[in-house]
């Protein structure tokens, strides 16, 4: 073969090889799509950094929203996610089982608190014994997340209702919530049911309702409201500098797993949905974070690889930094359905 012909053949072969390589590997970088809420963000970010260093061929894409909104993206909008986080593991089954998920992982627990700032009215007086009295005072404004949007709001309502029991004052929920909104509550034989209608209808400027608590914290610093209900992990991890918190007793703050059956379960919350088949009833439990890998997740292996890091020391240490307490080992409803790679990090839960 002449030199010119040889060079032409080699060039052609290289071109074909290059084209073949492009065709065979048009998108060399895979993706891992994560839907999550606010409070575990530091743990997720720490795991993402370690994951992308270990698996450079995979790019992590995160969408942050309320827990129910994230799950509805999968169940209602047909979006594909590889991991879905929620600030209440117990709503994964009623929303996603059996069509979109078949297991949950409960990986940490948090506690409820009340956020405020140095400029909040009566900031120098409020504590775990008198907070509900302070919030009832004239001129004091406070905020809560929308209970129909997800756990942020309905855990806060549960916290207020538990205060009726702990402080032995049956008027607390009525004076704070029912008197100022369309949210109602009833009691029967020591058990309480809270009903959240479609229109929560705050009746006065005393109460502000927003989709999520993270939007309430800046309002405190600005002086628009004085206090807001939220998770400790959310306030510490997502709140702006200068926000303070009220330490509440375990019987109220939903932090004690041993109080679930005897105390927390005495409260039930009914959340409104525009469709009857999507209305959710939650039997109040401990503030426990959860996650799942949807059945139609495109990158289940990547999800398992990521969660191996998140459920390990990297993720756990980052969560501890925002006052979220990891469960070690984490718990699952079904070890057989959890990814095999994660089973050494899990135990069978209830």
N, C-alpha and C positions, 0 to 999 in steps of 0.2 A: 504494500500500500504506500502510495506517495506520501511525503511528509505533510503536504497540504491536506490531502484526504484524511490522513490520520488525525491531524489536529481538528478537522471538521467533525469527524466521528466522535472524538473525545469530548468536544464541546457539546455536541448533540446529546451524548450520553449523560454528561453532567447536567444539562438542562432538564432532561427527562427525570433524572434522579431528584433534582431539586423540586420539580413539579410534583413528583410522586411523594416527596417528603412533605410538601405543603398540603397535598391532598390527604395524606395519611394522618397528618397532625395539624389540621387547620386551626385548632384552638388548644394549644399545648397546655395552657393554664386552665385547670378545673376551677369550679366555684363551690363554695359552701355557704348556703343562705341561712341566716339565723334571724328569727323574729324574737325580740325580747322587750321586756319592760325596763324601767329605769334603775331600780335599786341594785341588781346584780351586775350593772355595767362595769364596775372596776374589775370584778372577777372575770368577766367575759373578755375585757380588753387585755388583761394579763395573759389569759389563755390564748387569745388570738395572736399575740406577739410571739409566744413560744411555739404555737402551731405553725405559723407562717415561716418561722425559722427552720422548723423540722420538716415541713412539707411545702417547699417553695413553689411547687407546681400547682398549688391550690390557693385561690384568693378568697378571703372571707368577706362576705357581703352581709352587713347587718341592717335591719330595720327595727327602729324603736317605736313602740306604741303601747297602748293599754293592753292588758292580758287578753280580754275578750276580743278586742279588735284584731289582735294578732291571730287568734284561733279562727275567727270568722273569715280572715283572708284565705285561709286554707279550706274551710268547710263551705263557705258561701261564694267566694270570689274565684275559686279555682286556682289560686296561686300556689306555687310549689316552694316549700321550705324544707330544709334539712333538720333543723332543730327549732322547736317552739318552746319558749320559756313562759312561765306564768307565776304570779306572786301568790297563787293559791293552787296547789297541786290538785285539790279535790274537785275543781271544776273541769279538769281534763276529761274525765269519763262522760259527764252529761253533755259536753259540747262536742267531743271528738270521737268517742267510742260509738259503735265498733267500726264505722266506715273509714275513719281517717287516722285512727291510732288504736293501739291495743295494749300499751303499757305506759306507766308514768314512773318518773324518778323524783323522789323527794330528797332534795340535796342540802337544805339549810332551813333554819328557822330564824325569825326576826321578832321584833316587838313593836307594839304600837306606842306612839308618843304624841305629845302636843308640841308643835313648834311655835316659837315666839322670838322676839328681838328685844334688845335693851330698851327700845322706844315703845314697846307694847304697853298698853294701859295695865297697871298693876304688875308690871314685870318683876318688881322687887318683892312681891308678895306670893306669887303663884307657886304651888308645890303639888306633890302627889296627893295631898289630903284635901285641898280646897279648890282645885282647878275648876270643877264644875260649878262652884259658887261664883268664881271670878268671871267665867264666861256668861253667867246670867246677869251680871251687873249692867246697869244702864250705860249706854255708850260703848260697850265692848263689842267689837265685831270679830267674827270668826268664820273660817272656811272649811269646807269638806269637799272631797272628790265625789263625782257623780256615782252613786252606788249601782246604777244601771249599766255603767260603763265597765265595771270590773271590781276586783277585790279591794283596791284602794279605798273606795267609798263604802262598800258594805262591811268591811272590817271595822271602819270607823264607827258606823252605826252600831255594830255589835259591841264595840268598846264602850259606847255611851250606855247601851242597855245593860251591860254587865255592871256598870256603876250603880244602877238602881239596886242591884243585889248586894254588892260589896259595901257600899256606904249606907245601906239600909234606908234608902230614900227613894220611894216609888215615884217621885215627881221629876227626877232628873231628866229622863228621856223626853217626857212631855214638855217640860219647860225649855229644854234646849232645842229639840227637833220638832216634835209635833206642833208646838205653838208657833213655830216659825216657818214651817214647810207643809207640803201636802203628804209627807211621809207619816204613816200611822203605825201604831203598835197595839197589841192585845196580849193579855196574860191569862193562862189557864193552868191551874195546879202547879204553879211555880215554873212554868215554861212560857217563853215569850216569842211572839211572832211579829216581825217587822214587815210591812208591806210598802214597796216602793212603786208608786204609780208612774205613768208615762211622763206626766208633767209634775215635776217635783215642787214647782211653784213656791220659791222662797217668798214669804209674805212681807218681809221687811228687809231693810239694808243690813240688819244685824247678821244675817247668814249669807255667805257667798258659796255657790256651788260651781265647781269647774270640772272639766273632764278628768284631770289628773292633779295630784298634789304638787307636782313640781312647778305648776303655774301659780300656786298659792304662795310659795315661799318668798318670791320677789315682792309680792303684794304686802307681805309683813314688813319687810325692810323699808318699803315706800310709805308705810303708814296707812295703806288703804284698808287693811284689816290688822287685828292684833294677834290672832292665834290661828293655827290650822292643824287639823288632825293628819297624821301620816305615819309611815313606818320609820323606825330609827335608821334603817339602812338607806331609805330614800332621803331623809333629812340630811344625814351626814354625807352620803355619797353624791346627792344631786342638788342639795340646797346650797345657796350662796354663802359666802363667808359672813359670819356675824349672827347666823341663826342659832338659837339655843333650844334645848329640849327639856321637857318635864319628865322626870322619872316616875313611872306609875307602878302600882302594885301588880304582881303577877296575876292576880284574880281579874284584873282589868286589861292588862297589856297583851294578852294572848301569847305570851312567850313560853309558858310552862306546859310541856307536853303531858305531864302527869295530871293536869287539870281539865283535859279535853272532855272526858266523859262525865265528870262530876260537876263542872262549872260551865265551860264554854258551850257545850252541847245543849244547854238550856235555852239557847237563842237560835231562832231560825229566821232567815231573811228571804223574802220572795222578791225577785227582781223582774221588772217589766221587760217584755219584748213585744215588738209589733206583730209577732207570730206566736200563736199559742204553743206551738210545738218547740219553740225556742226559749220559753220562759224557764228560768232557772230558780230552783229553791236550794239554798245553801244552809246546811246545818253547821253552825259556827264551830270552828275548831281552832287549833293553834295556828299562828301565822307562819305557815310553812311553804317555802318556795318549791316549785316543781318544774319539770320539763318533760318533753317527749320528742321522739323522732317519728314524724308522720309516716304512715304506711306507704304513701306515694313519694317519699323523699327521694330526689334524684341521686343524692350522694350519701347513702347510708354509711358507707365505709368511712368517708370523711367525717361524718357526724360522730361516729364512734371514736375516731382518732382525736377529734377535738375534745370530746367529753372525757376521754381518758386524761387529758391535761387539765380540764376544768375541774373535774372531781378529785384531782390529785393536789399536791401541795401548792402548786402555782395558783390555781383558782381559789383554793381554800384560804391561803394567806391573804390574798387580795380582798376576799369577802370579809375576813376578820377586821381588816383595816377600816371598814365602814360599818362596823358593829353588827354584821350578819354572822350568825353562828353556824358553821358548816356541820352537817351530820356526817360522822365518819365511823363506819361506812354509811354512804347514802342508802336510801331504801327504795324498793320498787314493789309494785303490786304483783309482778310476775317475772321471776328470774329467768325463766325459760324463754320469754319473749324479748328480754333485754339483749343487746348485742353481746356476743360471747366475750369480746374483748373487755367489756365493762364489768362482767360478773365478779371478778376479784375485788372490785371497788364497791360492790353492792351487797345488801342483805335483803331477805324477804321481809316486806313490810305488811301492814294490815290495811 
